[in-house]
Amino acid sequence: MTNEYIDRVTFFSVNDLSSSHNLSNAEKILKQQKQIDSSNINDILEIFHIKKFFDEELYHPSWSVNEINEFILTVKNYEKEIPKFIANINDSNLNTLYTQIDWYQYKASFFELINNFNAFKRLGFDGFSQILQAEPYCIEYILTQRGIVEYYDSDIKNFLLNHPVILTENILSIYEVKHDTPQPQRYLPKSLTSEDIESTILNYLNADDAHPNFVQLIVRAKNKDKFKISDKTRLKAQKLCETFTKKIFSENSSLRYGVEISFKEVMQDNKQAYIDDDHIAHFYYNFEFIKSNSQPYLLFLNFIHLFEFLDKQGRITLLSQEKDMGVFERISGVHSKNDYRNNVSFNLKDMASIAQINGYERILRKLDTSIEEILHYIFTDFFHSNYGFANNARLLNISTTYSYFEKIRLLAPEFESILKQFKLFVEDGSIDFELIQISSLPTSIRDIPSLNSKKYLYLNTLNQNAIHYSGLICSDQSWLASVENANKNKYSNFLQLIANEKVKFEDFYDYQKPHINDLIDMGLIKLDENDIVCINNIERVYILQDLYQNGFASFHYYDDALKREALQMEQEGLIYFESTLFSKMEQSYFNYYLNKSEFNNGLDLRNRYLHGTQGNPNDNGEHEHYYFIFLRILILTLLKIDDDLYIANILKN
């Protein structure tokens, strides 16, 4: 078989990009038709992985039909050696065989074979205990095998209870952790009770090697099935988190960043921005420009033109997006599947937007107005006079004399009212306040409709072609992003590569060429007369890139060619449309700040202030910060309504 462990054939998943490379290695083995040594555990496990490719009917694109048929017969002959190997496993050699595995990906497969052939039923647990004693964390491999876990229920339970760190981190991995790649399902012993789990978590919190990321997950974890955490345990975890945080800042080892906002009397441009060496973002705005364009609607539009709260498609720019994360930030740390994923870019945008609103409010006072006054005018007057919106729309103009705590208590229900008013207008063409008053239930962000059909388009994540091909051309992790004759570190994805370099088909490595052929077959790229790779269907590539980078697109901002292509992609099942005021990603952004309906780490501001569970009313600093968050939400909502009304009027006229 193969001589170097790094070259061993490994099956990861059906859609894994390494499949072509692994199948090339499998081809070398299958063509040799070498006699298999059924006592060699690594050869047996390699055959097992090759068999997985053939079970899924995954073949190398270069193989002919005759070669495939020959390889199928060879694999069938090879796989006969697997049960022979399993039959020779016993209590005395189990641990020895495990230590002979030379490729870590095969360790999990060893237990998978024992499970699949029910070999565990003739083995005692002593052999497994020896393995676990030397390598405790390999329990994670065992937990993926349901038969083994159920058969050795009490033995595995006792091992886990004696290793609270391992048990706690596995429990959190099962119930809370968001995994960026597909993970095999893990099973816990059925005899493990919720009391066992609670006790183990408490032991974990008392352990010296408790990890800050897992402790943070305990604070916010959702109770589910046997996984139930009491408020006392959560409080203990929260205090431990605070201790970790203080330690990090006292050691001055964390990345620090900040924001500075200035409005200048004399500036050549209307806005300037840069980030200095200390990671401070500086924003400068032209006060004379603001003063000379002081009509309320123009002042309102500064949230787009100056502060860039929306992009050119009317999408909120303040969202947490994967495209803003570096590779290290994307893969580092432990994150809950129920968390809104924060990152440095998101936190910086969050800080900057609050500082922009705060600074802008001070500037507007010099112009004898306020943000609250402008928003009141926009919703109750401008929308009606310019777009034909309801003439009875209501929005309270909150006095500047109120404290921030009082302002929030007034603003929170106003936000709710705006959503209900717009929803009624879309559905009925008018606003009936008696109808609004009948229902006291809060309005879900996702239920607010748009006036425009096909408002947003999304990539169909259920379509494997949509995911596969958009990843190949757009991902910074794509295997097509570099070739031998180009600067490997210069381009972050395949599209950048072929847009900036004259790359020929022959320049790609052998393992890349099948993917290039796939993209050609899909009509996304082509080879010109000089055999240079170039874009073929520009509109489709643009849409795939737009959706990959931004998560959604606003259909009505596309030109006619892009619209036609988007409709064709819908017919092919590559994308789908929805008609809501806020896109799905924008809904998640709002939910993060307003409630805990979607995320464990949400600020829950709407419920806290409506139900009186907010902090100390006398803590003016905290309430000031939260007020500007509420104000930002209101600003963004009116910007989105303005955008929706604008599109509706363009389409109508």
Secondary structure per residue as TSV (DSSP state, phi and psi in degrees):
chain	resnum	aa	ss	phi	psi
A	1	M	-	360.0	-159.9
A	2	T	-	-71.8	148.0
A	3	N	S	-89.0	-33.7
A	4	E	S	-106.4	131.7
A	5	Y	G	-61.4	-29.4
A	6	I	G	-66.8	-20.1
A	7	D	G	-95.6	1.3
A	8	R	S	-64.6	141.9
A	9	V	-	-66.6	129.8
A	10	T	-	-134.8	126.0
A	11	F	-	-95.0	119.5
A	12	F	-	-98.8	-55.1
A	13	S	-	-164.3	170.1
A	14	V	T	-61.6	-38.2
A	15	N	T	-100.7	11.5
A	16	D	-	-69.5	136.8
A	17	L	T	-71.4	-12.3
A	18	S	T	-85.2	-0.1
A	19	S	H	-58.9	-41.7
A	20	S	H	-61.9	-44.2
A	21	H	H	-63.0	-44.8
A	22	N	H	-67.6	-34.6
A	23	L	H	-69.9	-31.5
A	24	S	H	-63.8	-40.7
A	25	N	H	-66.7	-38.2
A	26	A	H	-63.6	-36.2
A	27	E	H	-59.3	-40.8
A	28	K	H	-61.1	-40.8
A	29	I	H	-69.2	-43.8
A	30	L	H	-69.2	-33.0
A	31	K	H	-72.8	-28.5
A	32	Q	H	-69.3	-32.8
A	33	Q	T	48.3	45.9
A	34	K	-	-74.7	147.8
A	35	Q	-	-65.7	129.4
A	36	I	-	-88.4	134.6
A	37	D	-	-88.9	105.4
A	38	S	T	-70.7	-3.5
A	39	S	T	-95.3	-8.2
A	40	N	-	-89.9	108.2
A	41	I	H	-62.5	-36.8
A	42	N	H	-71.2	-36.8
A	43	D	H	-64.8	-41.3
A	44	I	H	-63.4	-44.4
A	45	L	H	-67.9	-31.6
A	46	E	H	-68.2	-41.3
A	47	I	H	-60.8	-40.3
A	48	F	H	-59.6	-40.4
A	49	H	H	-72.0	-37.9
A	50	I	H	-62.0	-42.4
A	51	K	H	-58.3	-35.9
A	52	K	H	-61.9	-39.5
A	53	F	H	-60.8	-44.1
A	54	F	H	-73.5	-31.4
A	55	D	H	-62.1	-33.6
A	56	E	T	-90.4	3.1
A	57	E	T	57.0	40.8
A	58	L	-	-98.9	114.4
A	59	Y	-	-124.3	155.8
A	60	H	-	-68.5	136.0
A	61	P	T	-58.9	-23.8
A	62	S	T	-81.8	-10.7
A	63	W	-	-75.2	136.8
A	64	S	-	-80.8	168.9
A	65	V	H	-61.0	-40.8
A	66	N	H	-64.1	-41.2
A	67	E	H	-64.1	-42.1
A	68	I	H	-60.1	-46.0
A	69	N	H	-63.3	-39.2
A	70	E	H	-66.4	-42.2
A	71	F	H	-66.0	-35.5
A	72	I	H	-60.9	-43.6
A	73	L	H	-65.2	-39.6
A	74	T	H	-64.2	-42.5
A	75	V	H	-63.7	-40.1
A	76	K	H	-62.6	-36.8
A	77	N	H	-70.4	-41.5
A	78	Y	H	-64.3	-41.7
A	79	E	H	-68.0	-13.4
A	80	K	T	-66.3	-20.7
A	81	E	H	-77.1	-19.4
A	82	I	H	-64.4	-51.8
A	83	P	H	-63.2	-28.9
A	84	K	H	-63.1	-42.1
A	85	F	H	-65.1	-44.3
A	86	I	H	-62.9	-36.8
A	87	A	H	-64.2	-23.2
A	88	N	T	-91.5	-0.8
A	89	I	-	-78.1	131.8
A	90	N	-	-143.6	178.7
A	91	D	T	-60.6	-32.3
A	92	S	T	-81.0	-23.7
A	93	N	T	-112.0	-0.6
A	94	L	H	-57.4	-50.9
A	95	N	H	-65.7	-40.7
A	96	T	H	-61.4	-44.0
A	97	L	H	-61.7	-42.0
A	98	Y	H	-61.5	-41.4
A	99	T	H	-70.0	-16.0
A	100	Q	T	-84.5	-9.1
A	101	I	-	-66.5	124.3
A	102	D	-	-104.4	5.2
A	103	W	S	-138.8	115.4
A	104	Y	T	-58.9	-27.0
A	105	Q	H	-65.4	-19.3
A	106	Y	H	-85.2	-11.8
A	107	K	H	-63.5	-43.8
A	108	A	H	-64.6	-36.3
A	109	S	H	-66.4	-29.7
A	110	F	H	-59.5	-47.7
A	111	F	H	-71.1	-29.2
A	112	E	H	-64.2	-41.1
A	113	L	H	-66.3	-43.7
A	114	I	H	-59.1	-37.8
A	115	N	H	-71.3	-47.3
A	116	N	H	-63.6	-33.6
A	117	F	T	-98.1	10.0
A	118	N	T	55.7	26.9
A	119	A	G	-64.5	-24.5
A	120	F	G	-62.7	-23.6
A	121	K	G	-70.2	-17.5
A	122	R	G	-110.2	12.9
A	123	L	S	-115.5	144.5
A	124	G	-	-81.9	172.5
A	125	F	S	-83.4	-8.5
A	126	D	H	-59.7	-40.4
A	127	G	H	-62.7	-42.5
A	128	F	H	-64.7	-37.7
A	129	S	H	-61.6	-39.3
A	130	Q	H	-62.5	-42.2
A	131	I	H	-63.7	-45.1
A	132	L	H	-69.3	-31.0
A	133	Q	H	-65.9	-39.7
A	134	A	H	-80.7	-29.9
A	135	E	-	-142.3	75.5
A	136	P	G	-55.9	-35.3
A	137	Y	G	-73.5	-7.2
A	138	C	G	-73.5	-2.4
A	139	I	H	-58.4	-26.0
A	140	E	H	-62.6	-35.2
A	141	Y	H	-68.3	-41.8
A	142	I	H	-66.1	-37.6
A	143	L	T	-66.5	-14.4
A	144	T	T	-84.0	-4.9
A	145	Q	-	-109.1	102.3
A	146	R	H	-58.9	-42.6
A	147	G	H	-61.7	-43.6
A	148	I	H	-65.1	-43.8
A	149	V	H	-62.0	-43.7
A	150	E	H	-69.7	-36.0
A	151	Y	H	-71.0	-40.0
A	152	Y	T	-105.8	37.3
A	153	D	H	-47.0	-58.1
A	154	S	H	-69.1	-36.2
A	155	D	H	-64.9	-45.2
A	156	I	H	-68.5	-38.0
A	157	K	H	-60.0	-47.0
A	158	N	H	-62.3	-40.2
A	159	F	H	-61.2	-45.8
A	160	L	H	-65.5	-41.8
A	161	L	H	-65.5	-27.4
A	162	N	T	-83.4	-4.9
A	163	H	-	-130.3	74.0
A	164	P	H	-59.5	-32.0
A	165	V	H	-65.7	-47.0
A	166	I	H	-64.9	-44.3
A	167	L	H	-64.1	-47.4
A	168	T	H	-60.4	-45.4
A	169	E	H	-69.4	-30.4
A	170	N	H	-72.9	-39.6
A	171	I	H	-60.7	-46.5
A	172	L	H	-65.6	-36.0
A	173	S	H	-63.9	-36.8
A	174	I	H	-72.3	-46.2
A	175	Y	H	-97.4	-25.8
A	176	E	T	-123.4	-40.5
A	177	V	B	-66.8	136.0
A	178	K	-	-89.4	119.4
A	179	H	-	-98.5	129.9
A	180	D	S	-76.5	-17.8
A	181	T	S	-125.2	154.2
A	182	P	-	-57.6	135.4
A	183	Q	-	-119.7	142.4
A	184	P	-	-66.0	146.5
A	185	Q	-	-65.7	138.4
A	186	R	-	-107.0	146.4
A	187	Y	-	-119.5	139.9
A	188	L	-	-104.1	151.4
A	189	P	-	-56.4	134.8
A	190	K	T	-64.8	-24.5
A	191	S	T	-77.0	-9.6
A	192	L	-	-72.2	120.2
A	193	T	-	-95.9	167.3
A	194	S	H	-64.1	-31.3
A	195	E	H	-67.5	-38.9
A	196	D	H	-59.4	-43.7
A	197	I	H	-66.9	-45.2
A	198	E	H	-60.6	-44.9
A	199	S	H	-63.3	-40.2
A	200	T	H	-65.1	-40.9
A	201	I	H	-64.7	-39.1
A	202	L	H	-62.4	-42.0
A	203	N	H	-62.3	-37.8
A	204	Y	H	-63.3	-43.0
A	205	L	H	-65.9	-23.4
A	206	N	H	-90.0	-8.1
A	207	A	S	-78.0	149.3
A	208	D	T	-70.2	-25.6
A	209	D	T	-102.7	23.7
A	210	A	-	-63.4	131.5
A	211	H	-	-90.0	132.4
A	212	P	H	-53.0	-38.9
A	213	N	H	-65.5	-40.2
A	214	F	H	-72.9	-35.0
A	215	V	H	-62.1	-40.4
A	216	Q	H	-64.4	-36.6
A	217	L	H	-63.7	-37.4
A	218	I	H	-62.0	-38.3
A	219	V	H	-59.9	-40.6
A	220	R	H	-107.1	1.0
A	221	A	-	-62.0	143.3
A	222	K	-	-85.8	136.7
A	223	N	-	-71.3	131.9
A	224	K	B	-155.4	132.3
A	225	D	T	52.2	-125.9
A	226	K	T	-79.0	-12.9
A	227	F	B	-85.0	90.6
A	228	K	-	-129.2	127.5
A	229	I	-	-115.1	127.2
A	230	S	-	-73.7	161.2
A	231	D	H	-62.1	-34.4
A	232	K	H	-64.9	-40.8
A	233	T	H	-67.7	-39.9
A	234	R	H	-61.8	-41.3
A	235	L	H	-63.8	-40.2
A	236	K	H	-61.9	-42.6
A	237	A	H	-66.0	-38.5
A	238	Q	H	-63.8	-41.9
A	239	K	H	-66.2	-35.2
A	240	L	H	-68.0	-36.4
A	241	C	H	-60.5	-43.8
A	242	E	H	-62.1	-37.2
A	243	T	H	-64.7	-43.9
A	244	F	H	-60.0	-43.7
A	245	T	H	-63.5	-45.7
A	246	K	H	-60.7	-39.0
A	247	K	H	-65.6	-41.8
A	248	I	H	-61.6	-46.8
A	249	F	H	-72.2	-31.9
A	250	S	H	-68.2	-29.5
A	251	E	T	-83.9	-7.3
A	252	N	T	56.2	38.4
A	253	S	-	-104.5	0.6
A	254	S	S	-95.9	159.9
A	255	L	-	-75.5	127.7
A	256	R	-	-111.3	142.2
A	257	Y	-	-150.9	162.0
A	258	G	E	-159.5	-176.4
A	259	V	E	-136.8	140.5
A	260	E	E	-129.2	129.1
A	261	I	E	-116.5	131.8
A	262	S	E	-138.1	141.6
A	263	F	E	-114.7	118.0
A	264	K	E	-108.2	145.7
A	265	E	S	-71.1	-37.0
A	266	V	S	-121.8	115.2
A	267	M	-	-148.0	142.5
A	268	Q	S	-73.9	-40.4
A	269	D	S	-103.5	167.4
A	270	N	S	-78.6	-24.2
A	271	K	E	-154.1	148.4
A	272	Q	E	-143.0	151.7
A	273	A	E	-154.7	145.8
A	274	Y	E	-160.2	161.1
A	275	I	E	-115.4	126.1
A	276	D	-	-85.3	-177.9
A	277	D	T	-67.4	-19.1
A	278	D	T	-92.9	13.5
A	279	H	S	65.3	29.4
A	280	I	E	-97.3	124.6
A	281	A	E	-88.6	123.3
A	282	H	E	-107.1	127.9
A	283	F	E	-121.8	128.4
A	284	Y	E	-122.1	135.5
A	285	Y	E	-128.9	146.8
A	286	N	E	-83.6	106.2
A	287	F	H	-65.0	-35.3
A	288	E	H	-63.5	-37.3
A	289	F	H	-62.8	-44.6
A	290	I	H	-62.8	-44.8
A	291	K	H	-67.0	-35.3
A	292	S	H	-82.0	-7.4
A	293	N	T	-127.3	63.1
A	294	S	-	-98.1	11.2
A	295	Q	S	-64.3	143.1
A	296	P	H	-51.7	-43.0
A	297	Y	H	-67.8	-37.9
A	298	L	H	-65.9	-37.7
A	299	L	H	-64.5	-35.9
A	300	F	H	-65.7	-41.4
A	301	L	H	-69.2	-14.5
A	302	N	H	-62.4	-22.2
A	303	F	H	-67.1	-18.4
A	304	I	H	-98.3	-55.3
A	305	H	H	-72.1	-35.5
A	306	L	T	-96.8	-51.4
A	307	F	T	-91.6	-12.0
A	308	E	-	57.9	46.5
A	309	F	S	-70.7	-25.7
A	310	L	B	-123.3	151.4
A	311	D	-	-92.8	-169.5
A	312	K	T	-70.7	-12.5
A	313	Q	T	-102.0	11.9
A	314	G	S	73.9	21.3
A	315	R	-	-93.0	138.2
A	316	I	B	-64.9	130.8
A	317	T	S	-93.5	-5.2
A	318	L	-	-89.7	4.3
A	319	L	S	-70.6	157.7
A	320	S	-	-83.7	119.9
A	321	Q	-	-131.4	145.9
A	322	E	G	-64.1	-30.7
A	323	K	G	-63.4	-22.2
A	324	D	G	-86.3	-4.2
A	325	M	S	-95.9	139.9
A	326	G	-	-73.4	165.6
A	327	V	H	-58.9	-44.6
A	328	F	H	-63.3	-43.1
A	329	E	H	-65.4	-32.1
A	330	R	H	-69.2	-37.8
A	331	I	H	-101.6	-12.2
A	332	S	S	-84.7	155.5
A	333	G	S	80.2	175.6
A	334	V	-	-118.3	129.7
A	335	H	-	-130.3	144.8
A	336	S	B	-78.5	142.8
A	337	K	T	-65.9	-16.1
A	338	N	T	-104.9	15.2
A	339	D	S	-99.6	150.4
A	340	Y	-	-82.0	119.4
A	341	R	-	-74.8	106.5
A	342	N	-	-85.4	153.7
A	343	N	-	-150.4	175.4
A	344	V	H	-59.0	-43.9
A	345	S	H	-62.5	-44.9
A	346	F	H	-61.5	-45.8
A	347	N	H	-63.1	-36.9
A	348	L	H	-67.5	-42.5
A	349	K	H	-65.1	-37.4
A	350	D	H	-62.6	-48.2
A	351	M	H	-62.8	-44.4
A	352	A	H	-64.3	-43.8
A	353	S	H	-66.3	-38.0
A	354	I	H	-66.2	-42.6
A	355	A	H	-65.2	-36.7
A	356	Q	H	-64.2	-44.0
A	357	I	H	-64.8	-44.0
A	358	N	H	-61.2	-48.4
A	359	G	H	-66.3	-39.3
A	360	Y	H	-64.7	-37.8
A	361	E	H	-59.6	-40.8
A	362	R	H	-66.1	-38.6
A	363	I	H	-67.5	-40.6
A	364	L	H	-65.2	-30.2
A	365	R	H	-61.4	-33.8
A	366	K	H	-67.6	-20.7
A	367	L	T	-99.6	15.2
A	368	D	T	60.1	38.4
A	369	T	-	-146.8	-175.5
A	370	S	-	-151.4	164.5
A	371	I	H	-61.6	-42.9
A	372	E	H	-60.0	-40.0
A	373	E	H	-67.9	-40.4
A	374	I	H	-64.9	-45.0
A	375	L	H	-62.7	-38.8
A	376	H	H	-60.4	-45.4
A	377	Y	H	-63.6	-44.4
A	378	I	I	-60.2	-46.8
A	379	F	I	-77.5	-37.2
A	380	T	I	-94.0	-17.1
A	381	D	I	-126.2	-60.0
A	382	F	I	-61.4	-45.1
A	383	F	H	-59.0	-37.5
A	384	H	H	-71.7	-49.0
A	385	S	H	-69.9	-28.7
A	386	N	H	-102.3	-27.5
A	387	Y	H	-121.9	-4.9
A	388	G	-	78.4	22.8
A	389	F	-	-67.5	166.4
A	390	A	-	-53.5	138.1
A	391	N	T	-85.4	0.3
A	392	N	T	-115.5	19.2
A	393	A	-	-62.0	143.4
A	394	R	-	-123.8	140.2
A	395	L	-	-154.0	122.8
A	396	L	-	-65.4	131.2
A	397	N	-	-90.7	99.8
A	398	I	-	-74.9	128.9
A	399	S	-	-68.0	143.5
A	400	T	T	-74.2	-6.9
A	401	T	T	-82.4	-15.1
A	402	Y	S	-71.8	155.4
A	403	S	-	-73.4	163.0
A	404	Y	H	-63.2	-36.3
A	405	F	H	-60.9	-44.4
A	406	E	H	-67.5	-37.8
A	407	K	H	-61.4	-43.5
A	408	I	H	-63.5	-42.5
A	409	R	H	-62.9	-25.5
A	410	L	H	-86.8	-37.9
A	411	L	H	-74.4	-34.7
A	412	A	H	-56.7	-50.5
A	413	P	H	-69.4	-25.4
A	414	E	H	-66.1	-39.1
A	415	F	H	-60.8	-45.0
A	416	E	H	-59.6	-41.5
A	417	S	H	-64.9	-40.4
A	418	I	H	-60.5	-44.6
A	419	L	H	-60.7	-44.9
A	420	K	H	-66.3	-38.7
A	421	Q	H	-63.9	-46.2
A	422	F	H	-66.2	-40.1
A	423	K	H	-59.0	-46.1
A	424	L	H	-63.4	-39.7
A	425	F	H	-63.6	-41.8
A	426	V	H	-64.3	-41.9
A	427	E	H	-78.3	-37.6
A	428	D	H	-118.0	-11.3
A	429	G	S	80.3	5.2
A	430	S	S	-156.6	170.8
A	431	I	-	-116.7	117.7
A	432	D	-	-107.8	104.1
A	433	F	H	-70.1	-25.5
A	434	E	H	-65.2	-38.2
A	435	L	H	-67.1	-39.2
A	436	I	H	-62.6	-41.0
A	437	Q	H	-70.6	-20.8
A	438	I	H	-64.7	-40.0
A	439	S	-	-98.6	126.5
A	440	S	-	-100.0	0.0
A	441	L	S	-72.9	141.8
A	442	P	-	-67.5	152.1
A	443	T	-	-92.1	128.1
A	444	S	-	-73.3	138.9
A	445	I	G	-57.4	-38.8
A	446	R	G	-71.3	-15.3
A	447	D	G	-90.6	0.6
A	448	I	-	-82.1	115.3
A	449	P	B	-81.4	168.3
A	450	S	-	-104.4	154.1
A	451	L	S	-72.8	-13.8
A	452	N	S	-114.7	128.8
A	453	S	T	-70.4	153.1
A	454	K	T	52.2	48.0
A	455	K	-	-65.5	-49.5
A	456	Y	E	-123.9	145.6
A	457	L	E	-114.4	144.9
A	458	Y	E	-131.5	152.2
A	459	L	E	-70.6	134.5
A	460	N	-	-79.2	100.4
A	461	T	T	-71.8	-9.0
A	462	L	T	-85.8	-11.2
A	463	N	-	-95.4	111.9
A	464	Q	H	-62.9	-33.0
A	465	N	H	-64.7	-41.2
A	466	A	H	-61.3	-44.3
A	467	I	H	-69.3	-46.0
A	468	H	H	-63.7	-50.2
A	469	Y	H	-75.5	-34.6
A	470	S	H	-66.8	-36.1
A	471	G	H	-66.5	-40.9
A	472	L	H	-60.7	-41.7
A	473	I	H	-92.1	-22.5
A	474	C	H	-113.1	-23.7
A	475	S	-	-74.6	141.2
A	476	D	T	-77.1	-2.5
A	477	Q	T	-105.8	6.2
A	478	S	-	-67.9	142.2
A	479	W	T	-74.1	-4.7
A	480	L	T	-97.6	4.3
A	481	A	S	-77.4	-10.1
A	482	S	-	-144.0	149.1
A	483	V	-	-134.1	168.9
A	484	E	T	-64.0	-34.7
A	485	N	T	-93.2	7.4
A	486	A	S	-121.2	160.7
A	487	N	-	-66.0	112.3
A	488	K	T	-66.7	-25.7
A	489	N	T	-98.1	2.2
A	490	K	T	-85.8	-33.2
A	491	Y	-	-116.0	137.2
A	492	S	S	-89.0	-15.8
A	493	N	S	-154.3	175.7
A	494	F	H	-63.0	-40.7
A	495	L	H	-61.8	-42.7
A	496	Q	H	-62.1	-38.4
A	497	L	H	-61.1	-53.9
A	498	I	H	-76.6	-17.3
A	499	A	H	-78.5	-24.0
A	500	N	H	-114.1	-12.7
A	501	E	S	-127.5	148.5
A	502	K	-	-89.3	90.7
A	503	V	-	-102.0	125.3
A	504	K	B	-91.5	159.4
A	505	F	G	-57.3	-38.5
A	506	E	G	-69.8	-15.8
A	507	D	G	-73.4	-20.6
A	508	F	S	-79.6	149.5
A	509	Y	-	-69.4	161.0
A	510	D	T	-58.5	-39.2
A	511	Y	T	-70.9	-17.7
A	512	Q	T	-86.7	-28.8
A	513	K	H	-59.5	-39.0
A	514	P	H	-58.1	-36.4
A	515	H	H	-70.9	-36.3
A	516	I	H	-62.7	-43.1
A	517	N	H	-62.8	-37.6
A	518	D	H	-60.7	-44.6
A	519	L	H	-66.2	-33.7
A	520	I	H	-67.4	-45.3
A	521	D	H	-61.2	-32.9
A	522	M	T	-77.6	-8.3
A	523	G	T	81.2	10.7
A	524	L	S	-80.3	-37.1
A	525	I	E	-129.4	172.0
A	526	K	E	-151.7	169.3
A	527	L	E	-106.7	127.0
A	528	D	-	-79.9	-172.0
A	529	E	T	-63.8	-18.8
A	530	N	T	-100.3	14.0
A	531	D	S	67.6	21.2
A	532	I	B	-89.5	136.0
A	533	V	E	-75.9	128.6
A	534	C	E	-146.2	165.2
A	535	I	E	-71.0	136.5
A	536	N	S	-101.3	-60.9
A	537	N	-	-98.5	90.4
A	538	I	H	-61.8	-41.9
A	539	E	H	-63.8	-44.9
A	540	R	H	-66.8	-41.7
A	541	V	H	-62.7	-41.2
A	542	Y	H	-61.1	-45.0
A	543	I	H	-65.5	-44.6
A	544	L	H	-60.4	-41.6
A	545	Q	H	-67.1	-41.8
A	546	D	H	-60.5	-45.7
A	547	L	H	-71.5	-36.2
A	548	Y	H	-66.2	-40.1
A	549	Q	H	-80.6	-37.0
A	550	N	H	-110.0	-11.7
A	551	G	S	84.9	-22.8
A	552	F	-	-162.8	166.5
A	553	A	E	-141.6	155.7
A	554	S	E	-96.9	109.7
A	555	F	G	-56.3	-41.2
A	556	H	G	-76.9	-4.3
A	557	Y	G	-92.8	-7.1
A	558	Y	S	-75.9	149.7
A	559	D	-	-76.5	176.7
A	560	D	H	-61.1	-39.9
A	561	A	H	-64.8	-42.4
A	562	L	H	-67.0	-37.4
A	563	K	H	-63.1	-43.9
A	564	R	H	-61.9	-42.0
A	565	E	H	-67.1	-39.2
A	566	A	H	-62.7	-41.1
A	567	L	H	-65.5	-37.2
A	568	Q	H	-66.4	-40.0
A	569	M	H	-65.8	-32.9
A	570	E	H	-64.3	-42.4
A	571	Q	H	-61.0	-33.5
A	572	E	T	-85.4	-1.5
A	573	G	T	78.6	14.6
A	574	L	S	-82.1	-30.3
A	575	I	E	-135.6	168.8
A	576	Y	E	-144.2	162.4
A	577	F	E	-113.6	152.9
A	578	E	E	-141.7	155.1
A	579	S	-	-123.6	85.7
A	580	T	B	-130.8	159.4
A	581	L	S	-64.2	-45.1
A	582	F	S	-108.4	139.3
A	583	S	-	-67.7	169.4
A	584	K	H	-59.5	-42.0
A	585	M	H	-67.7	-35.1
A	586	E	H	-70.4	-36.5
A	587	Q	H	-60.5	-43.0
A	588	S	H	-63.4	-39.6
A	589	Y	H	-60.2	-46.7
A	590	F	H	-65.7	-42.6
A	591	N	H	-62.1	-34.8
A	592	Y	H	-59.1	-41.5
A	593	Y	H	-84.2	-33.3
A	594	L	H	-95.2	-31.0
A	595	N	-	-153.0	-174.8
A	596	K	S	-120.3	28.4
A	597	S	S	-69.7	-23.9
A	598	E	S	-121.6	-30.8
A	599	F	-	-130.8	140.5
A	600	N	T	-68.4	-33.8
A	601	N	T	-94.2	15.3
A	602	G	-	-64.2	151.6
A	603	L	-	-74.4	-22.6
A	604	D	-	58.7	37.1
A	605	L	H	-66.7	-39.4
A	606	R	H	-61.7	-48.2
A	607	N	H	-69.0	-38.2
A	608	R	H	-61.6	-42.5
A	609	Y	H	-85.9	-27.9
A	610	L	H	-75.2	-31.8
A	611	H	T	-103.5	5.7
A	612	G	T	73.2	25.0
A	613	T	-	-105.3	19.3
A	614	Q	S	-73.8	178.4
A	615	G	S	-70.8	-170.4
A	616	N	-	-56.5	122.5
A	617	P	T	-57.7	-21.9
A	618	N	T	-87.7	-5.2
A	619	D	-	-82.7	81.5
A	620	N	H	-65.1	-32.4
A	621	G	H	-62.5	-44.5
A	622	E	H	-65.0	-44.6
A	623	H	H	-69.0	-31.8
A	624	E	H	-63.0	-46.0
A	625	H	H	-61.3	-45.4
A	626	Y	H	-69.2	-30.4
A	627	Y	H	-63.7	-43.5
A	628	F	H	-68.6	-27.0
A	629	I	H	-67.1	-45.6
A	630	F	H	-60.5	-42.3
A	631	L	H	-63.9	-40.6
A	632	R	H	-61.9	-41.3
A	633	I	H	-61.6	-41.7
A	634	L	H	-66.3	-42.1
A	635	I	H	-59.8	-49.0
A	636	L	H	-61.9	-38.2
A	637	T	H	-63.0	-45.3
A	638	L	H	-70.0	-33.4
A	639	L	H	-62.8	-40.6
A	640	K	H	-69.9	-37.3
A	641	I	H	-66.5	-42.1
A	642	D	H	-58.8	-44.1
A	643	D	H	-62.8	-42.1
A	644	D	H	-66.8	-43.0
A	645	L	H	-65.6	-38.7
A	646	Y	H	-62.0	-47.5
A	647	I	H	-62.3	-43.6
A	648	A	H	-60.4	-40.4
A	649	N	H	-70.0	-37.7
A	650	I	H	-62.8	-46.1
A	651	L	H	-65.7	-36.5
A	652	K	H	-69.3	-37.9
A	653	N	-	-94.6	360.0
